[in-house]
Amino acid sequence: MSVNDENSTRAGAAGAVEAVASAMRAHAESAGVQEAACRALRNLTHNDAENRTRAGTAGAVEAVAAAMRAHAGSAGVQEAACRALMNLSVNDENKTRAGAAG
């Protein structure tokens, strides 16, 4: 995914945010998928309020929290997840979701 704002907006409109959240749920056991997905969410939600809202609605905040719990021993997953949550939690609803997700 591109950090380019226009590309992020296009990707979001095409369903990329929902696809990433779905992949996280489908491959919860794979640290590699979780790390890559968190990085993708970070890029998709950078400077894009609509994609942050999409991510919350798609369950991405909960998926990121689940990845952190499932892969507590993976520094890569932990770092990518923290960075994704940093962007996601700019949205107040996502901040509430993150708190509820643990």
PyMOL commands that set and color helices and strands:
alter all, ss='L'
color gray80, all
select helices_A, chain A and resi 5-13+16-26+31-45+49-58+60-70+75-88+92-101
alter helices_A, ss='H'
color red, helices_A
deselect
rebuild
show_as cartoon
